[in-house]
């Protein structure tokens, strides 16, 4: 297994030239009486430091559709929906490459949402998932933007000569820690540039320092207590070292309810404790017959 990093920082990763006091930024109506209605961009750090006008927020990441299938590809690399077997192989190698990259560069991240639920059951991706979710602190997110944005990582497995390539793409609107217009709740993505499948990366910030300094939250209103997150637990996911929140069970119950940790039939799959695997309904009959013979 090897990796090649090709770094290409986006322009917004570093400070741009500041507008002079007598110069109006682009898209500003110069006929407006600036004394009575001062231009908000002149005091907005997003504009001053990164050239982002919060009043003109645009969607950065785009998908070829909005359904359960097309909504999980990056439009830039999408050709056609992949087969179930290719999807499973892509996601498995993608999360392994992602976790290895973060571990080797000492960057903090942990698995979240449905990916964390898959870990809870058997340390693997849920077989019906189309993408995966991870989280990072906002400090790590900013560091990624400054030092690793548009990095391409090459990855191979010991049993395959295929070189897989992943793009680490940091959304410029990740600098805006409030939800804003809601176009950019995903802060970054780790994208397979062969077919467009991806890992969603979201940052957590403390936005209520005065009244709730122990609460961390993302732009999609998921909130976590500091004691539920830290200290992170070290574990394995898809055979690779990973981290999960300290109170992972509480986090999962609050997001998905108790049933998510006990229901053994879901999304056309059945949980087989003998195998520690979710099995698709179309394979259940054959597997049940085989297990009954083996246990006779």
C-alpha positions in Angstrom: 0.0 0.0 0.0 1.4 3.4 -0.9 0.2 7.0 -1.1 1.2 9.9 -3.3 0.2 13.4 -2.2 -0.3 16.1 -4.8 -1.1 19.3 -3.0 -2.9 22.2 -4.7 -4.2 24.8 -2.3 -7.3 26.8 -3.4 -7.0 30.5 -3.7 -9.3 31.1 -0.8 -7.0 29.2 1.6 -4.9 32.3 2.1 -5.8 35.9 2.8 -6.6 38.0 -0.3 -5.8 41.6 -0.8 -8.1 43.8 1.3 -10.4 46.4 -0.4 -9.2 49.9 0.1 -11.5 52.2 2.1 -12.6 54.0 -1.1 -13.1 50.8 -3.2 -16.4 49.0 -3.3 -16.2 45.2 -3.4 -17.7 43.4 -6.5 -21.4 43.1 -6.7 -21.9 46.1 -4.4 -24.3 48.9 -5.5 -22.1 52.0 -5.5 -25.2 54.2 -5.6 -26.1 53.1 -2.1 -25.6 55.7 0.6 -22.8 54.0 2.5 -23.2 56.3 5.5 -26.8 55.3 6.2 -26.4 51.7 4.9 -22.8 50.6 5.4 -21.6 47.7 3.3 -21.6 44.7 5.7 -18.8 43.0 3.7 -16.3 45.7 4.8 -16.4 44.3 8.3 -17.2 40.7 7.6 -14.1 38.5 8.2 -15.3 36.0 5.6 -15.0 38.7 3.0 -11.9 40.4 4.3 -9.9 37.2 4.8 -11.3 34.8 2.2 -13.4 36.8 -0.3 -16.6 35.1 0.7 -19.7 37.3 0.7 -22.1 35.7 3.2 -25.1 37.4 1.6 -24.3 35.7 -1.7 -23.6 32.2 -0.4 -23.6 29.6 -3.2 -23.7 25.8 -3.0 -20.2 24.4 -3.4 -20.7 20.6 -3.7 -23.1 19.4 -6.3 -24.7 16.0 -6.9 -26.3 14.7 -10.1 -29.6 14.1 -8.4 -31.5 14.1 -5.1 -32.6 10.6 -4.7 -31.0 7.9 -2.6 -28.7 6.9 -5.5 -27.8 10.0 -7.5 -27.7 12.1 -4.3 -24.6 10.3 -3.2 -22.2 11.1 -6.1 -20.1 14.1 -6.7 -21.2 15.6 -10.1 -17.6 16.3 -11.2 -16.7 12.6 -11.3 -20.1 10.9 -11.9 -20.5 8.8 -15.0 -23.2 6.3 -14.1 -24.5 4.5 -11.0 -22.2 1.7 -10.0 -23.2 -1.9 -9.1 -23.8 -2.9 -5.5 -20.6 -4.9 -5.5 -18.6 -1.9 -6.8 -20.2 0.4 -4.4 -19.3 -1.8 -1.5 -15.7 -2.2 -2.7 -15.4 1.5 -3.3 -16.7 2.5 0.1 -14.5 0.0 1.9 -11.3 1.1 0.3 -12.3 4.7 0.6 -12.7 4.7 4.3 -9.5 2.7 4.8 -7.6 5.2 2.7 -9.2 8.1 4.6 -8.5 6.8 8.1 -4.9 5.8 7.1 -4.3 9.4 5.8 -5.6 11.0 8.9 -3.7 8.7 11.2 -0.4 9.1 9.4 -0.7 12.9 9.3 -1.9 13.0 13.0 -5.2 14.7 12.0 -8.1 14.2 14.3 -11.3 12.6 12.9 -13.9 10.1 14.0 -16.7 8.2 12.3 -20.3 9.5 12.7 -24.0 9.0 11.9 -24.8 5.9 9.9 -21.1 5.0 9.7 -20.9 5.0 13.5 -24.0 2.8 13.6 -22.4 0.3 11.2 -19.4 0.2 13.5 -21.6 -0.5 16.5 -23.1 -3.6 14.9 -19.9 -5.2 13.5 -17.2 -2.7 12.8 -18.2 -2.4 9.2 -20.1 -0.3 6.7 -23.9 -0.9 6.7 -24.4 -2.8 3.5 -27.2 -0.5 2.3 -25.2 2.7 2.8 -24.3 4.8 -0.2 -21.9 7.1 1.5 -20.1 7.5 4.8 -19.8 10.2 7.4 -17.0 11.5 9.5 -16.5 14.5 11.8 -13.6 16.7 12.7 -13.1 19.7 15.1 -13.3 23.1 13.5 -9.6 23.6 14.2 -8.7 20.5 12.2 -11.1 21.7 9.4 -9.3 25.0 9.2 -5.9 23.2 9.2 -7.1 20.9 6.4 -8.1 24.0 4.3 -4.8 25.7 4.8 -2.5 22.7 4.3 -4.3 19.8 2.5 -7.0 21.3 0.4 -7.2 19.6 -3.1 -4.7 17.0 -2.1 -5.0 13.8 -4.2 -4.2 10.6 -2.3 -3.2 7.4 -4.1 -4.0 4.1 -2.4 -3.5 0.5 -3.3 -4.4 -2.7 -1.4 -2.0 -5.7 -1.0 -4.3 -7.9 -3.1 -4.9 -5.6 -6.0 -2.7 -3.7 -8.5 -5.4 -1.1 -9.0 -4.3 2.4 -7.9 -7.2 4.3 -6.4 -7.3 8.1 -6.2 -9.1 10.3 -3.7 -9.6 14.0 -3.7 -9.7 15.8 -0.3 -11.8 18.8 -1.1 -12.5 21.4 1.5 -15.6 23.6 1.0 -14.7 27.3 1.0 -17.8 27.9 3.1 -16.4 25.7 5.8 -14.9 29.0 7.0 -18.5 30.0 7.9 -19.3 28.1 11.0 -22.9 29.2 11.2 -25.5 27.4 9.0 -26.0 30.4 6.8 -28.4 29.7 4.0 -28.1 26.0 4.4 -26.4 25.3 1.1 -23.1 24.1 2.6 -23.8 22.0 5.7 -21.1 19.6 4.4 -17.7 21.1 5.1 -15.5 18.8 3.1 -15.5 15.6 1.1 -13.1 12.7 0.4 -14.1 11.7 -3.1 -13.3 8.7 -5.2 -12.4 10.4 -8.5 -13.0 7.2 -10.5 -16.8 7.1 -9.8 -17.7 10.1 -7.6 -18.7 8.3 -4.4 -17.6 10.1 -1.3 -17.2 10.5 2.4 -19.0 13.5 3.9 -16.8 15.4 6.4 -18.5 17.9 8.8 -16.8 20.1 11.4 -18.0 20.7 14.9 -17.8 24.1 16.6 -18.7 25.7 19.9 -21.2 28.3 18.9 -22.8 29.1 22.3 -19.7 29.8 24.3 -21.4 32.1 26.7 -24.3 29.9 27.8 -23.3 26.4 26.6 -19.5 26.2 26.3 -19.7 22.4 26.5 -21.9 22.0 23.4 -20.3 21.3 20.1 -22.5 21.4 16.9 -22.4 21.1 13.2 -24.3 23.2 10.6 -27.1 20.6 10.4 -28.0 21.2 14.1 -26.5 18.0 15.4 -25.3 18.8 19.0 -23.0 16.9 21.2 -21.9 17.4 24.8 -18.1 17.5 25.3 -18.3 14.6 27.8 -20.1 12.5 25.1 -17.3 13.1 22.6 -14.1 13.0 24.7 -11.9 11.2 25.4 -12.3 9.5 22.1 -12.2 5.7 22.1 -9.7 4.0 19.9 -11.0 1.1 17.9 -11.0 -0.4 14.4 -13.4 0.2 11.5 -13.1 -2.0 8.3 -9.9 -3.3 9.8 -8.2 0.1 10.1 -7.5 2.1 13.3 -10.3 4.6 13.9 -11.9 6.7 16.7 -15.4 6.9 17.9 -17.0 9.2 20.5 -16.6 8.2 24.1 -20.4 7.9 24.7 -21.1 6.3 21.3 -24.2 4.5 22.5 -25.7 7.6 23.9 -24.9 9.5 20.7 -26.5 6.8 18.6 -29.7 6.6 20.7 -30.2 10.4 20.6 -29.8 10.4 16.8 -31.6 7.2 15.8 -33.5 5.9 18.9 -33.1 2.7 20.9 -34.5 0.6 18.0 -31.4 1.3 15.9 -29.4 -0.8 18.4 -31.9 -3.6 18.7 -33.8 -4.0 15.5 -32.5 -7.0 13.5 -34.5 -6.4 10.3 -34.0 -3.2 8.4 -33.7 -2.0 4.8 -34.3 -5.4 3.2 -31.6 -6.9 5.4 -31.6 -9.3 8.4 -29.0 -9.5 11.2 -27.4 -12.9 11.7 -25.6 -13.0 15.0 -24.0 -16.3 14.1 -22.1 -14.5 11.4 -22.1 -10.9 12.8 -23.3 -9.8 9.5 -26.3 -8.1 7.9 -27.6 -10.4 5.1 -29.8 -9.2 2.3 -33.3 -10.7 2.2 -32.7 -12.3 -1.2 -29.8 -14.3 0.4 -31.6 -15.1 3.7 -33.4 -18.2 2.5 -30.2 -19.8 1.2 -28.2 -18.8 4.2 -30.8 -20.1 6.7 -30.9 -23.5 4.9 -27.1 -23.7 5.0 -26.9 -22.7 8.7 -29.6 -25.3 9.7 -27.5 -28.0 8.0 -24.3 -26.9 9.6 -25.8 -26.9 13.1 -27.5 -30.3 12.8 
